[in-house]
């Protein structure tokens, strides 16, 4: 599914043109995030011209017609495409699941559940089990699940995620069985390269400032060196100040002015000046006025907008459009 706004809109228009029953069948093949993004796009639509619908359908027909050639070795094709798209580490486990008949449907089903429901389901599980399950979720989902636990459990789980070097096949099988699903072909699946310092840093980034400090301090008490490694990999909202001007301008193109105003309510003057310096004089003046006129904003709202902006930063970094960090080998990219 296309990631651009135009691509999303085209996909939404095409699905609406199919009718409810056919569109429902297509939706079954999307990930939870894709379903959410498409659903939001459809919900925002009010009227679409006939010419626009015809154009989208014609575009789809043309692209579908061009996909007539099949590869001779599908296994090698899958391996090559996934490694190119995801890199060797991220692709390894997925390739094995696809080619060897593996199944993580039990764990995958958690991605469709809201954080409170996931937390309730896992409430009585051992912290090591929690850590092993949470690393399979998107970082923002995992962070929101963690917020539902006590401080002690949350800190314990994050320590285990940070020190996790991988998940053995049989352990993954046991996890899935605990969620009433059986993982096939477990003996041949490689150890999953999930968890570790970077995974912990990304989840902690999304916990919010108040919880972030508590978790890092707790890890520091247990392992000061590990805590420092995690902090070196973390990228907070204030670290936006370390981005070069071109990177900041790329981020600003994807952030609404209202979201920016709320996010900057909790920012340092130095970061505010850096942001203003990368805007046109007219836009900067408007932002200043909005900041001055905006009344008090709840900390939770500020942190929510900051997290959304950080997601934009990470996505642009993953796409190679910007570079996060300037510390050479330690840069968080």
Number of C-alpha atoms within 10 A of each C-alpha: 9 11 10 9 10 10 13 20 19 21 20 21 21 19 19 14 15 13 10 10 8 12 15 12 10 11 15 10 10 13 13 17 12 16 15 12 15 21 14 13 17 17 10 10 11 6 6 9 8 9 9 12 16 14 14 20 19 12 14 15 11 11 11 10 10 9 8 7 7 7 8 8 8 11 12 10 12 15 19 15 12 16 17 11 11 12 12 14 12 15 20 19 18 20 21 18 19 13 12 14 13 20 20 19 15 17 21 16 12 21 19 13 13 12 20 15 13 21 21 12 12 17 14 10 11 11 20 16 18 24 24 21 20 26 22 18 16 13 20 19 20 25 23 19 22 27 17 17 17 10 15 11 17 22 22 19 23 30 26 21 28 21 13 20 15 16 18 15 19 16 14 22 21 16 21 20 16 13 16 11 16 19 20 15 16 22 11 13 21 17 18 19 17 20 22 19 25 19 20 26 26 21 24 27 23 25 23 21 15 11 18 16 12 15 21 21 15 19 21 16 11 12 12 14 12 18 21 15 15 22 18 17 20 22 23 19 22 15 13 20 17 15 18 16 15 12 19 20 15 16 21 18 9 12 14 10 15 12 16 20 20 24 22 21 22 18 14 12 11 11 17 18 12 17 20 16 14 18 16 10 11 8 13 16 13 12 21 14 12 16 16 10 9 12 10 8 12 12 15 12 15 20 22 18 20 25 20 16 22 20 14 17 27 20 15 19 16 13 11 11 14 20 18 21 20 13 9 7 8 11 14 18 19
